[in-house]
Amino acid sequence: MATATVLLTVDLRYAPAGRIPKTYLLDAAAEIGWLAAWARQTSQDPRSPQPRL
């Protein structure tokens, strides 16, 4: 989770500034997806069976 957050921050900081290619904004979208999936998974009731990702 920490790695996804760091990569998202780097992508959003440097892609709009032109220091890295704009295609890294697609990577930022993927990182947001991973973080959302992780948050959704960890917010479920811990007593219910957890599906494997």
C-alpha positions, 0 to 999 in steps of 0.5 A: 500500500505504501508503494502504491501511494508513493508511486501515485504521488510521483506520477501526479507530481512529475507528469503534469510538470513535464518531467516524466511522460504524460502516460504515467497519468495512466499508471496513476489511475491504476494506482488509485484502483489498487488503493481503492481495492485495498481499502474496500477489502480491508473495510469489510467485516473481518468475521466474513470470509475474505476472497483472495485477490 
